[in-house]
Amino acid sequence: MKGSSLARALDDRIGGAAFMKKAMRKVFPDHWTYLLGEIALYSFVVVLLTGVFLTFFFKPAMQEVVYNGAYLPLRGVRMSEAYASALEISFEVRGGLLMRQMHHWATLVFLAAIVAHMLRNFFTGAFRKPRDLNWLIGVALFVLVMFNGLFGYSLPDDLLSGAGLRILHGVTLSIPLVGTYLAAFLFGGEFPGDDIISRLYSIHVLLIPGLLLLLIPLHAVVLTWRQTHTQFRAKGLSDRVVRGAPFFPAFIAKTTVFFLWVLGLVTLLATLFQINPIWLYGPYVPSTVSAGSQPDWYMGFLEGALRIMPPWEFTVLGSTVSMSVVVPALVAPGLLFTGLAVYPFAERWVTRDRAVHHLLDRPREVPNRVGVGVAGIVYYGVLWMAGGNDLIASTFHISLNATTWIFRVAVVAGPVLGFVVARRIAMGLRERDRHTVDHGVETGVIVRGPQGRFAEIERPVTEEEAAVLVPPAPAALPPAPNGDVPAPVGRRIRDAAQRSWTR
């Protein structure tokens, strides 16, 4: 009774009972691809929890100290307070190394889940109206998490992360007109300065996490609860009908268990697989570079772009613009993330499809979208592989110059080839579905006819199968203008693009 009275009192003052009642009844479809977003969400929770633990012991300062801790090979070595505190967390704080490795592994899983979740939404058309805003939020989350991972990776001030900071300094300097001012402001003077670690720490634990805590609930909870959940086509389903289990108690029980699985997997990875052993690299010294330096996987495509870009530069008004840094650092990621952000609106312009969609596409039903998606994957993958061109050359005994030129050609030709091949495969699968609907499903039963010819018996498709195999009709072209007046050039281009897209 006291509990119900308290609940009524709270509802009278702040409201929310009606929303909670509706939210508890919200239906969630059951499909394994929906778990990709949950993996990202729960990895973020692990990142937050382990990050809070690490902030209790990490000292984001660059003042030099003489190390006198538990790791004997580095005793007596001068290093920054940041590196010394990272060593203390690893060797002297109970559970510190486990927390460090869980934090690192959870970040990698977080980013991998974001990428997989975005690819699923892209190929199934989940970005269409009314989820275009949610798609933009997802792209922004990807960018924020990627850079926050870079900043967190740089905080220990070891030799490997210091090499990454040197690249960040060079990229900042290469920005035309304002690069030198930005570098001086960020680093607090000449590289490496005295302030970069403390400033990155503030960004890493305050600014970007604050933005994530604002955007992730909006992306995963508010808009998801406000909108009808996406689902794959099936008999009896429509944009107004959802089939699944209610949030309470079915979905909340499953998702709680899934969180424990994610937590257990991250803990297992941190326990069994060593990652970022900073004590082996030593403190950062500007005059020293470690051999075989490789960034975390999510920054590999930027590293690859830097490695394969030719040494081009030109002078404007007495200032040198280094294209060998500007293009890899700004243009290459700009193409990727800008393309992701504008794609839903570009597809809507081409197809003239402004309807609300809650049913997902099968990827084969939109071959051009599949081709564009695979082209983007190939573009990213080639740059990612190019980030290890030195290791590829030494492992396979190939000239480093040869691997660089192979990747230079592949980053241009690969996406085009990927688009053509993926589009043709999707078109073939789509035609097979149409043949199945028209002629029936293969049964595997072979009979011999009166003339001695063998043939396979096919059965008609069921209503359940037809609901999956038959896609909705594409949007029709607008009527042609009356009379002999030709249509404007822009309209003719748009009509041609729509015909090509739906072909």
N, C-alpha and C positions, 0 to 999 in steps of 0.2 A: 504493500500500500504506500509506504513512504517513497519507494522508487517511482511508482506511477504518479504520485503527487508532484515529485520533483520534476519528472518529465513534462507534466502538464504546465507547471510553473515556468519552466524554461521555454516551452513552446509559446506560452502567452506573451513572453517578453522578446524572444528573438525569432520565433517562428521556425519553420523547417520541417514540421511533422509531415505535412502533405508531400513535400519533396522526398523525404526519406521513405515514406510509404510507397511512393511511385518508383523510387530508385531500387528498393528491395525487390520489386516485381519485374524490373527490366530484364528482358530476355537476351541471353548471349548465345549465338550459334556455336556449335561445337565443330571446330576444324583445326587441324594441327598447325596451320599457318598462322592462326591467331596467337599462338604461343610466342612467336618471334617478338612481338611488341612487349609481351610480359617479361621475356628474358631481359630486354633492355631496361624495363622499369625496375626489376628486382636487382639487376646488376648495379643500377644507379643507387639503390638503397644500400647495397654492400659498400659501394664507393664512399657514400656519405658516412656510414658508421665507422669504417676503418679510417677515413680521413680525420674524423673528430678525434679518434684515439691518437693519431700521429701528431696532431697539432699540440697535444699536451707536452711533447718532448722535443719537437723540432725547433731550432733556433735560426730564423731566417736572417742571418747577419754574415757579412763578408770580412769582418775583422779577423786578422790572422791570430791563431793560437798555436801552441805546440801540443801535439796530440800525446796524451799519456793514458790512453784507455786500454781496453782489454785486448785489442787486436795487435799482437806483438810486432808483426812486420812493419807497421806504420808508426810505432812509438818514436817520439823525438822528431817527427816530420812536421814542418810548418804547414798549416792548412787553414781554411776558413772555418768559422764557427758553424756554418751550415753543414759542411762536410763532416766535421767532428761530431755534431749532434746526430747526423744520419748514421754514423758508425756506432754511436752510443745506442741508438734505437735498435740497430741490428744485433749488437753483441751484449748489451748490458741491461736493456729494458726487457722484463719478462714478457714474452709473447710479441716483442717488437718486430722481429724479423718476419714472423708469421703475418702480422698486420701489414707490414710493408709489402710483402709479396701478395697478400690478398688484395690490397689496394691496387697494385699494378695489374694483376690478373683480371680483377673485376673491371678495370678501365678497358682492357683489351676486349673482354667479352661484351661490355657495354657498346663499344663502337662496332664490333662485328655484328651484334644483334640489330643495331640501328641500320646498318647497311643492308642486312638481309630483310629487315622489315620494310625498308624503302623499296627494295627491288620487288618484293611481293606486292606492295601497293601500286608500283609502277606498272608491272606486267598485267595485273588484273584490273587496272583502271579505277582503283579505289580513290584516286586523286580527283575524280570528276565531281561536279557540283552535287552536293553542297559541301564537299570536303576539300575544296581547293585551299581554303584558309588553313586547314589542318596540315595540308601538304607543305605549305610555306613554313609553318611552325616547325615541322619535322626537318626541313632543310636547314633552318636556322639552328636547331638543336644539334644537328650533325656538325655544323661548322663550329659552334661553341664548344662542344665536347672535344672535337679534334684539337683545337687550340689549347683548351684547358689541359688536355693530356700532354701536349708539348711543354706547357709551362710547368706542370707538376714534375715532369720528367727531368726538367732542368734544375729543380730546386736543390738536389744534393750537392751540386757544385763539384762533381767528380770529373775526371778527364774526358769521359765519353759525352756527358751532357754539356760540358764546356765547349766541345767541338760543335754541338748543335747551336749553342748560344753565339759562337763565332759566325755561323752561317746566318743566324737571325740578325746579327749586327750588320753583316754584309748586305743582306736583303734590304734592311731598313735604309742603309746608306744609298742604295741604288735607286730609291724612289726619286723621280725628278723633282727638282726645286726645293722640296722640303725634307729630303732624306737625311741630310746632315743634322738638321735641327731636331728631327724626330729621334735620331740615334743618340744625340747628346742628352735629350730630355729623358729618354727611356733608360739609358745606362748611367746617367749622372756624370757624363764626361767621356774621356777616352776609354776605349775598351780595355779591360772589362769593367772599369769603374768600381764604385763602392756601393751602389744602390740597386743593382739589377735584381739580385735575389730577393730582397725585401719587397720590391715592387711587384715582381712576379708572384710572390707569396700572397700579397694582398689581392691581386687579380685572381689567383688560383683558389683561394679559400673564401673570398668575400664576393667579388664582383660577378664572376661567371657562375658560381653556385647559386647566387641570388637570382640571376636571370633564369637558370635552369629550374629552380624551385618555383618560379612564376610560370614558365612555359610548359614544363612537363605536366603539372596538373591540368592546365588548360588543354593541352594536346590529348592527354590520356583519359581524363575524367570528365571535365566540364563539357567539351564538345562531343565526346563519345556518348555521354548521358543525354545530351540535348538532341542528338541525331539518332535516327534509326541505324542499327548495326548493319554493316555490310555482310553479305552472305553469298555463297555460290548458288547458281540456278538449280532448281529442283522442282519436281511436280508439286503444285499447290503453293509455291512461293511467288511473291511479287514484291514490288517496291513498298507495299503497305503491310505485307504479311511476313513475320519473322518466326522461325522455328528454332527452338533451343531450350536451354534450362534457365530458370530465374536466377538473378544475382544471389538471392538468399533463399535457401541455404546451399544449393547445388554448386553455383559458380564460386562462391566465396570459399567453400571447402576445397575445391579443386585448385584454386589459385593459391591458397595458403600452402598446400602441399607442394605446389610447383615452386613457390618461393624457397621452401626448404631444400628442394632439389638444386636450385640455382646456388643457394648459399653453400650447400654441401659440395657441389662441383668446384666452385671457386676455392673453397678451403682445401679440397683435394689437390687442385693444381698448385696452390701456394705451398702445400706440404711436400709434394713429391717432385716438383719441377722448379729448379732455381731460375730466377729471373732478375736481371739487373744487379749483379753482384758488385756493388760500387767499391768494395774493399780491394778488388782485384785491379781496378783501373787507377786508383790513386787520386790525389787531389788535382784539381785543374791548374795547369800551368800554361800560360799563353804561348810559350815557345815549344810546347810539346804536343804532338798529335798521335793518338793511338792508332795502330794498324787495324784494318778491317772494321772500321766504325760503321755501324748500321743503325738507323733509327727504328723505332717501333713501326709495325706494319702500316699503320694508318698514315704515317708521314712518308712512306716509301715513295709514293708517286711524285712528291715534290723533290725529293732527293734525286730521283731518276730524271726529272725534267732539268735539274741543274747540271747533271752529268752529261746529257746528250746535246744540250744547246750549244751551237757553234759560238765562238768568241766574237760576236758582233757588237760593235759600238759606234756611235757617231757623236758629233759635237754640235750643240745648239747654243748660240749666244755665249760661247766660252765655257759652257758646262758639258761634261761628257755624260752621255746616257748609255749605260752598259746594258744592252739588250740581252746579253748572256745571263743576266741576273733578273732583270725586269720581267722578261717573258716567262721563265720558269716559275718565279715567285708570285707573279700577279696574273699573267695571261692564262697560264695552264690551269690553275685552280679556278680562275674566273670563268673559263669556258665550262668547266665541270659544274660548278655550283650555280652559275647563272642559267645554264641549260636546264638543270633540275628545277630551278625556281619558275622559269617561264614556260616550261613544257606544257602544263595543264591548259594554260591560256592559248598557247599556239595550237594545240590539238583542237580545242574548242573553236578557234577561229577557222581552222581547216574544215572540220566536220559540221559546223553550224549546229552542234548538239548542245543545247542549253537546258536540257531536261534534268530533273533530279534523278540520280541513280543510287540505289541501294543494293542492286544485284551486280555482282562482279562479272567481268569478262573472263572467258577462257583465253589465255594468251594467243592461241592459234587463230582466234577470230579477228584479231587486229594485227595482221602481219607487219605493217609498217611500224607500229609501235614496238613490236618485238625486235625489228631490225634496228630501230633507234636505240633501244635499251641495250642490245648486244654490242652495238657500236660504241656506246659509252663505257661498257664493261671492258671491251678490248682496249680502248684508249687509256683507261685507268690501269688496266693490267700490264700494258706495255711499259708505261711510265714506272709502275711499281717494280717490274722486273729489271728495268734499267737502273734502278737504285742499287742493284747488286752486280753491276756489270764487271767490276773488278774481281769479285768472287767467282762469277761465271767464267771469266777469262782464265783465272788461275786454276779452277777446278777442271775445266775441259780443255786446257792448254790451247786457248784461242788468243789471238792478238787482241789486246784491249782496244786498239783502234778499230779493229774489225767488228767487235761487239758494239761499239758506240755507233758505227754506221748502220749496222743491222737494226738497232733500235731506232735510229733516226728515220729510216725508211718505214719500219713497222708502225711507228706512231702516226704516220700519215696514211699508209696503205691498209693497215690492220683494221681500223674502224670501218673503212669502205667495204673491205672484204667481209667483215663480220656482219654488216648490214645486209649485204646481198645474200649470203649463205643463210642467215637466220630468217630472213624474209621468205626465201624459197622453201625452207623447211616448214615454217608456219603455214604457208599457202598449201603445201602438200598435205599437211595434217588436216587443214580445213576442208580440202576437197575430199579427203577420205571420210570425214564425218558426213559430208553431203551425200556421198555415195552410199554410206551406211543407212542414212535416212531414206534414200530413194529406193534402194535395192534390198535392204535387210541386213541382219547381222549374220556373220559367218558362224556356222555351227560346228564345222570340222567333220561333218558327215559327207562322205563322198559316195556318189551313186553313178552307175553306168547306164547310159541311155540305150534305146533300141538300136541306134546307129553305132554303138560302141564307144561313144564319147563320154569321158568322165566329167562330172560337174559336182560342185559343192552345193548342198542344200542351205539356203539362207532363210531365216525366219524374220518376220516383220519386227520392227523395233517396237518396244513397249512404250506406253505413255511416259513412264518414268525416264526411259532412255531418251525419248524425243525431247523432253523438257530440258535435258542437259545439252543435247547435240544441236538443237535448232536455236541459233542466235537471234536476237531482236533485229528487225529491219533497220538499216541505216537511215539517217535523216535524208529526206528528199531534197533535191536541188530546188531553189526558188524558181517560180515561173519566169520565163523569158520576157523581156520587155516587148510591148506591142509595137507593131509596125516594122519598118525596115531600119529603125535606128539601132546601130550596134551597141552592145552592152559596154560599159566602161572597162578600161583595161584592167583595173583592179579587180572588178567582179569576174572577168574572164579568167584571170589568174587564180582567183579563189575557187571558181567552179572546177577548173582543171585539177587543182590540188585536191578538192573533195572527191572527184571521180577517181583520181589515182589512189587516194587513201582507202576508199571503200572497195577497190577492185580486188 
